[in-house]
Amino acid sequence: MAFDQPPINLAVEGPTDEIVLRHILQYVDIGKKSILIRARKGKAHLLKNLDGFNNAAQYGHRWLVVVDLDQDADCAPTFMKTILSSPAEGMLLRIPVRAIESWLLADRDQFAQFLGIAAANIPLDPELEDHPKRTVINLVSQKCRKTRLREDMLPVPNSGRAVGPGYSSQMERFVTNYWRPEIAAENSDSLRRCIAALQNWKLIGA
């Protein structure tokens, strides 16, 4: 049932995270009216401002903050307690393991179709990948033969960047046209928990 609620304040690390979370919110059917982007300037900036976001969430505002686990802790619950021990009622803090690309890889068949490779090349358990973004880049480099994908997603030699100039736009194309959150959640516990938390958030009208 639809309900009239304040906008969702979304704080993420970067553009790929924003694309994914907008898609998840659409899938859960929450936050259609307005999503306010409050941060996408990297992980350090997000963590620096997390207490401020949490304070704002105490006063009837809804905050969805998503920060990658990376190598900062052994598991998401430990990391969550470290960075925010007492979340406000209006705060949802979710931790992709170990990066949001693992949520995309979790839809193995569709990611394989997107790259034009066999599904057997996609990790069975993407949350066991130490660096999911690097896994994506390695798949493109070693397996993908689609020229446009390679040009957009692979880092330019000597650029010092981990991804290519069109990485975010290609991830947006994948999320929009291929990715199925409900299927990916079957292969990613942190994604399943994120979706369940949002569904509960919607249910209680937070």
Contacts in CASP RR format, 6 or more apart in sequence:
PFRMAT RR
TARGET T0000
AUTHOR 0000-0000-0000
METHOD contacts of the structure
MODEL  1
MAFDQPPINLAVEGPTDEIVLRHILQYVDIGKKSILIRARKGKAHLLKNL
DGFNNAAQYGHRWLVVVDLDQDADCAPTFMKTILSSPAEGMLLRIPVRAI
ESWLLADRDQFAQFLGIAAANIPLDPELEDHPKRTVINLVSQKCRKTRLR
EDMLPVPNSGRAVGPGYSSQMERFVTNYWRPEIAAENSDSLRRCIAALQN
WKLIGA
3 205 0 8 1.000
5 31 0 8 1.000
5 62 0 8 1.000
5 205 0 8 1.000
5 206 0 8 1.000
6 60 0 8 1.000
6 61 0 8 1.000
6 62 0 8 1.000
7 31 0 8 1.000
7 33 0 8 1.000
7 34 0 8 1.000
7 35 0 8 1.000
7 36 0 8 1.000
7 62 0 8 1.000
8 25 0 8 1.000
8 30 0 8 1.000
8 31 0 8 1.000
8 34 0 8 1.000
8 35 0 8 1.000
8 36 0 8 1.000
8 62 0 8 1.000
8 63 0 8 1.000
8 64 0 8 1.000
9 36 0 8 1.000
9 38 0 8 1.000
9 53 0 8 1.000
9 56 0 8 1.000
9 57 0 8 1.000
9 61 0 8 1.000
9 62 0 8 1.000
9 63 0 8 1.000
9 64 0 8 1.000
10 18 0 8 1.000
10 21 0 8 1.000
10 22 0 8 1.000
10 35 0 8 1.000
10 36 0 8 1.000
10 37 0 8 1.000
10 38 0 8 1.000
10 64 0 8 1.000
10 65 0 8 1.000
10 66 0 8 1.000
11 37 0 8 1.000
11 38 0 8 1.000
11 39 0 8 1.000
11 40 0 8 1.000
11 46 0 8 1.000
11 49 0 8 1.000
11 53 0 8 1.000
11 63 0 8 1.000
11 64 0 8 1.000
11 65 0 8 1.000
11 66 0 8 1.000
12 18 0 8 1.000
12 21 0 8 1.000
12 37 0 8 1.000
12 39 0 8 1.000
12 40 0 8 1.000
12 46 0 8 1.000
12 65 0 8 1.000
12 66 0 8 1.000
12 67 0 8 1.000
13 40 0 8 1.000
13 42 0 8 1.000
13 43 0 8 1.000
13 46 0 8 1.000
13 66 0 8 1.000
13 67 0 8 1.000
13 68 0 8 1.000
13 100 0 8 1.000
14 40 0 8 1.000
14 41 0 8 1.000
14 42 0 8 1.000
15 40 0 8 1.000
15 168 0 8 1.000
15 172 0 8 1.000
16 100 0 8 1.000
16 101 0 8 1.000
16 167 0 8 1.000
16 168 0 8 1.000
16 171 0 8 1.000
16 172 0 8 1.000
17 40 0 8 1.000
17 66 0 8 1.000
17 100 0 8 1.000
18 37 0 8 1.000
18 40 0 8 1.000
19 168 0 8 1.000
19 171 0 8 1.000
19 172 0 8 1.000
19 175 0 8 1.000
19 176 0 8 1.000
20 100 0 8 1.000
20 103 0 8 1.000
20 104 0 8 1.000
20 171 0 8 1.000
20 175 0 8 1.000
20 179 0 8 1.000
21 64 0 8 1.000
21 66 0 8 1.000
22 35 0 8 1.000
23 175 0 8 1.000
23 176 0 8 1.000
23 179 0 8 1.000
23 181 0 8 1.000
24 181 0 8 1.000
24 194 0 8 1.000
24 195 0 8 1.000
24 198 0 8 1.000
25 31 0 8 1.000
25 35 0 8 1.000
25 64 0 8 1.000
25 198 0 8 1.000
26 32 0 8 1.000
27 181 0 8 1.000
27 182 0 8 1.000
27 195 0 8 1.000
28 195 0 8 1.000
28 198 0 8 1.000
28 199 0 8 1.000
28 202 0 8 1.000
29 202 0 8 1.000
30 198 0 8 1.000
30 201 0 8 1.000
30 202 0 8 1.000
38 53 0 8 1.000
38 63 0 8 1.000
39 45 0 8 1.000
39 46 0 8 1.000
39 49 0 8 1.000
39 53 0 8 1.000
43 67 0 8 1.000
43 68 0 8 1.000
43 70 0 8 1.000
46 65 0 8 1.000
46 67 0 8 1.000
47 67 0 8 1.000
47 83 0 8 1.000
50 65 0 8 1.000
50 67 0 8 1.000
50 83 0 8 1.000
50 84 0 8 1.000
50 93 0 8 1.000
51 84 0 8 1.000
53 63 0 8 1.000
53 65 0 8 1.000
53 91 0 8 1.000
54 63 0 8 1.000
54 84 0 8 1.000
54 86 0 8 1.000
54 87 0 8 1.000
54 88 0 8 1.000
54 91 0 8 1.000
55 88 0 8 1.000
56 63 0 8 1.000
57 63 0 8 1.000
57 87 0 8 1.000
57 88 0 8 1.000
57 89 0 8 1.000
57 90 0 8 1.000
57 91 0 8 1.000
58 88 0 8 1.000
58 89 0 8 1.000
58 90 0 8 1.000
60 89 0 8 1.000
60 90 0 8 1.000
61 90 0 8 1.000
62 90 0 8 1.000
62 92 0 8 1.000
62 201 0 8 1.000
62 206 0 8 1.000
63 88 0 8 1.000
63 90 0 8 1.000
63 91 0 8 1.000
63 92 0 8 1.000
64 92 0 8 1.000
64 94 0 8 1.000
64 198 0 8 1.000
65 91 0 8 1.000
65 92 0 8 1.000
65 93 0 8 1.000
65 94 0 8 1.000
66 93 0 8 1.000
66 94 0 8 1.000
66 95 0 8 1.000
66 96 0 8 1.000
66 100 0 8 1.000
66 194 0 8 1.000
67 83 0 8 1.000
67 93 0 8 1.000
67 95 0 8 1.000
68 95 0 8 1.000
68 96 0 8 1.000
68 98 0 8 1.000
68 99 0 8 1.000
68 100 0 8 1.000
69 75 0 8 1.000
69 76 0 8 1.000
69 79 0 8 1.000
69 95 0 8 1.000
69 96 0 8 1.000
69 97 0 8 1.000
69 98 0 8 1.000
69 99 0 8 1.000
69 190 0 8 1.000
70 98 0 8 1.000
70 99 0 8 1.000
71 98 0 8 1.000
71 130 0 8 1.000
72 79 0 8 1.000
72 82 0 8 1.000
73 79 0 8 1.000
73 82 0 8 1.000
75 97 0 8 1.000
76 95 0 8 1.000
76 97 0 8 1.000
76 190 0 8 1.000
79 95 0 8 1.000
80 93 0 8 1.000
80 95 0 8 1.000
83 93 0 8 1.000
84 91 0 8 1.000
84 93 0 8 1.000
87 93 0 8 1.000
89 206 0 8 1.000
90 206 0 8 1.000
92 197 0 8 1.000
92 198 0 8 1.000
92 201 0 8 1.000
94 190 0 8 1.000
94 193 0 8 1.000
94 194 0 8 1.000
94 197 0 8 1.000
95 190 0 8 1.000
96 102 0 8 1.000
96 103 0 8 1.000
96 190 0 8 1.000
96 191 0 8 1.000
96 194 0 8 1.000
97 127 0 8 1.000
97 188 0 8 1.000
97 189 0 8 1.000
97 190 0 8 1.000
98 127 0 8 1.000
98 129 0 8 1.000
98 130 0 8 1.000
98 131 0 8 1.000
98 132 0 8 1.000
99 131 0 8 1.000
99 132 0 8 1.000
99 133 0 8 1.000
100 132 0 8 1.000
101 126 0 8 1.000
101 132 0 8 1.000
101 133 0 8 1.000
101 135 0 8 1.000
101 136 0 8 1.000
102 126 0 8 1.000
102 127 0 8 1.000
102 129 0 8 1.000
102 132 0 8 1.000
102 188 0 8 1.000
102 190 0 8 1.000
102 191 0 8 1.000
103 126 0 8 1.000
103 181 0 8 1.000
103 184 0 8 1.000
103 188 0 8 1.000
103 190 0 8 1.000
103 191 0 8 1.000
104 111 0 8 1.000
104 136 0 8 1.000
104 171 0 8 1.000
104 174 0 8 1.000
104 175 0 8 1.000
104 179 0 8 1.000
104 184 0 8 1.000
105 111 0 8 1.000
105 122 0 8 1.000
105 123 0 8 1.000
105 126 0 8 1.000
105 129 0 8 1.000
105 132 0 8 1.000
105 135 0 8 1.000
105 136 0 8 1.000
106 126 0 8 1.000
106 127 0 8 1.000
106 183 0 8 1.000
106 184 0 8 1.000
106 185 0 8 1.000
106 186 0 8 1.000
106 187 0 8 1.000
106 188 0 8 1.000
106 191 0 8 1.000
107 178 0 8 1.000
107 179 0 8 1.000
107 180 0 8 1.000
107 183 0 8 1.000
107 184 0 8 1.000
107 187 0 8 1.000
108 119 0 8 1.000
108 122 0 8 1.000
108 123 0 8 1.000
108 124 0 8 1.000
108 187 0 8 1.000
109 119 0 8 1.000
109 183 0 8 1.000
110 174 0 8 1.000
110 178 0 8 1.000
110 179 0 8 1.000
110 180 0 8 1.000
110 183 0 8 1.000
111 122 0 8 1.000
111 174 0 8 1.000
111 178 0 8 1.000
111 179 0 8 1.000
112 118 0 8 1.000
112 119 0 8 1.000
112 121 0 8 1.000
112 122 0 8 1.000
113 178 0 8 1.000
114 174 0 8 1.000
114 178 0 8 1.000
115 139 0 8 1.000
115 140 0 8 1.000
115 143 0 8 1.000
115 144 0 8 1.000
115 146 0 8 1.000
115 149 0 8 1.000
116 144 0 8 1.000
116 145 0 8 1.000
116 146 0 8 1.000
117 139 0 8 1.000
117 143 0 8 1.000
117 144 0 8 1.000
121 139 0 8 1.000
121 143 0 8 1.000
122 139 0 8 1.000
123 129 0 8 1.000
123 135 0 8 1.000
124 187 0 8 1.000
125 187 0 8 1.000
126 132 0 8 1.000
126 135 0 8 1.000
126 187 0 8 1.000
126 188 0 8 1.000
127 188 0 8 1.000
127 189 0 8 1.000
127 190 0 8 1.000
129 135 0 8 1.000
133 162 0 8 1.000
133 163 0 8 1.000
134 162 0 8 1.000
136 153 0 8 1.000
137 153 0 8 1.000
137 154 0 8 1.000
137 155 0 8 1.000
137 162 0 8 1.000
137 163 0 8 1.000
140 149 0 8 1.000
140 150 0 8 1.000
140 153 0 8 1.000
140 154 0 8 1.000
141 150 0 8 1.000
141 154 0 8 1.000
144 150 0 8 1.000
149 170 0 8 1.000
152 164 0 8 1.000
152 165 0 8 1.000
152 166 0 8 1.000
152 167 0 8 1.000
152 169 0 8 1.000
152 170 0 8 1.000
153 163 0 8 1.000
153 164 0 8 1.000
153 166 0 8 1.000
153 167 0 8 1.000
153 170 0 8 1.000
154 163 0 8 1.000
154 164 0 8 1.000
155 161 0 8 1.000
155 162 0 8 1.000
155 163 0 8 1.000
155 164 0 8 1.000
156 164 0 8 1.000
156 165 0 8 1.000
181 191 0 8 1.000
181 195 0 8 1.000
182 195 0 8 1.000
184 191 0 8 1.000
185 191 0 8 1.000
185 192 0 8 1.000
185 195 0 8 1.000
186 192 0 8 1.000
END
